Amino acid sequence: MTDPKNMTIADVMTKSVVSVDSSMNVQETAKMMEDAKVGAVIVMENNTPVGIITDRDFTAKIVAHVYPITAPVKQIMSSPIFSVSSDESIRSAADLMHERGIRKLPVIDNDKVVGIITASDIVNLLAVSTEDDIKDIYFHSVAKIFTNYSPYN
């Protein structure tokens, strides 16, 4: 395992990212997410990331606001897109997730999507860690990310 003090987002991010064009409709996007077994897709326009759609967006925007399933994904995407670069620390991703109340962040280097990091990635890293120093580093991150989602707060 990489030295936890030097770990970057590149060390834990998922490199396989699903993206859709902003003109694709909601139903097609949902089917694509189901087929790929992913909880988020990046929305692109002219090969530039302009938004993200998560499984939560379907619940909050389609069901709660009664958008038709034929609506373009551009209508329900979360935008502007918040992102991190692959050479940043995992703690910086956790801090951004906490500040913005989000759990998935595209990883963008030189205007190109190179991966995605999720709150689950950080939790999984903690779960397999046995060294005290890595636990200390990531306990801070996990506690921050999930504070807003805890039923005990």
C-alpha positions in Angstrom: 0.0 0.0 0.0 1.2 3.5 -0.8 2.4 5.6 2.2 -0.9 7.1 3.5 0.7 10.5 4.1 1.6 10.7 0.4 -1.6 9.2 -1.0 -3.4 11.1 -3.7 -6.8 10.9 -5.3 -5.2 9.0 -8.2 -4.4 6.2 -5.7 -8.1 5.5 -4.9 -10.3 6.9 -7.7 -12.2 4.8 -10.1 -10.7 5.3 -13.5 -13.6 4.0 -15.5 -16.2 6.8 -15.8 -19.5 6.8 -17.7 -20.4 10.0 -19.5 -23.4 11.1 -21.5 -24.1 13.9 -23.9 -26.3 16.7 -22.4 -29.0 16.0 -25.0 -29.5 12.4 -24.0 -32.8 11.9 -22.2 -33.3 10.9 -18.6 -34.7 7.4 -19.4 -31.7 6.5 -21.6 -29.3 7.8 -19.0 -31.0 5.8 -16.2 -30.8 2.6 -18.4 -27.1 3.3 -19.1 -26.4 3.7 -15.4 -28.2 0.5 -14.6 -26.4 -1.4 -17.3 -23.0 -0.1 -16.2 -23.9 -0.5 -12.5 -22.8 3.0 -11.6 -24.4 5.6 -9.3 -23.3 8.6 -11.3 -22.6 9.8 -14.9 -20.7 12.8 -16.1 -22.7 15.1 -18.5 -20.7 16.4 -21.4 -21.1 19.1 -24.0 -18.5 19.4 -26.8 -16.2 17.0 -24.9 -16.3 19.2 -21.9 -17.8 18.1 -18.5 -20.7 20.4 -17.6 -22.5 18.5 -14.9 -23.1 15.3 -13.1 -26.2 13.1 -12.6 -26.3 10.8 -9.6 -28.9 8.3 -8.5 -30.0 10.9 -6.0 -30.8 13.3 -8.8 -33.4 10.9 -10.2 -35.1 10.7 -6.8 -34.9 14.4 -6.0 -35.6 15.9 -9.4 -37.5 13.3 -11.5 -39.9 12.0 -8.8 -40.2 15.1 -6.5 -40.4 17.6 -9.3 -42.2 15.4 -11.8 -39.9 15.9 -14.8 -40.8 13.6 -17.6 -38.5 10.7 -18.4 -38.1 12.1 -21.8 -36.5 15.3 -20.5 -32.9 15.9 -21.5 -30.4 15.2 -18.7 -29.3 18.8 -18.9 -32.5 19.7 -17.1 -31.8 17.5 -14.1 -28.0 17.5 -13.9 -26.2 19.1 -11.0 -24.2 22.0 -12.3 -21.8 23.7 -12.0 -19.7 20.6 -11.6 -17.3 20.4 -8.6 -14.2 18.4 -9.3 -10.7 17.6 -8.0 -7.5 16.8 -9.8 -5.8 13.4 -9.5 -2.7 14.8 -7.7 -4.7 16.4 -4.8 -4.9 14.8 -1.4 -7.8 12.6 -0.4 -8.5 14.9 2.4 -9.1 17.8 0.0 -11.7 15.7 -1.8 -13.3 14.8 1.5 -13.3 18.5 2.5 -15.0 19.5 -0.8 -17.6 16.8 -0.4 -18.4 18.0 3.1 -18.5 21.7 2.1 -20.8 21.1 -0.8 -22.9 18.3 0.6 -22.0 15.9 -2.2 -20.7 12.3 -2.2 -19.3 11.9 -5.7 -16.6 14.0 -7.4 -15.3 13.8 -10.9 -11.5 13.8 -11.2 -10.5 16.2 -14.0 -6.9 16.8 -15.2 -6.3 19.3 -18.0 -10.0 19.6 -18.8 -10.3 15.8 -19.3 -12.3 13.5 -17.0 -9.8 10.9 -15.8 -11.8 9.3 -12.9 -14.3 9.7 -10.1 -13.9 9.5 -6.4 -16.8 8.8 -4.1 -17.4 8.9 -0.3 -17.6 5.1 -0.5 -14.1 5.0 -2.0 -12.8 6.8 1.1 -14.8 4.6 3.5 -13.5 1.5 1.7 -10.0 2.7 2.1 -10.6 3.1 5.8 -12.2 -0.3 6.1 -9.2 -2.1 4.8 -6.7 -0.1 6.7 -4.9 -1.5 9.7 -2.2 1.1 10.3 -3.0 3.7 13.0 -1.7 6.6 10.9 -3.9 5.9 7.9 -6.9 5.5 10.2 -6.2 8.9 11.8 -5.9 10.5 8.4 -9.1 9.1 7.0 -11.2 9.1 10.1 -11.2 12.9 9.7 -12.3 12.6 6.1 -15.0 10.1 6.7 -16.5 11.9 9.7 -16.7 15.1 7.7 -18.3 13.6 4.6 -21.0 11.6 6.5 -21.8 14.2 9.2 -24.8 15.5 7.1 -26.1 12.0 6.5 -26.0 10.6 10.0 -29.4 9.9 11.6 -27.8 10.8 14.9 -27.2 14.5 14.1 
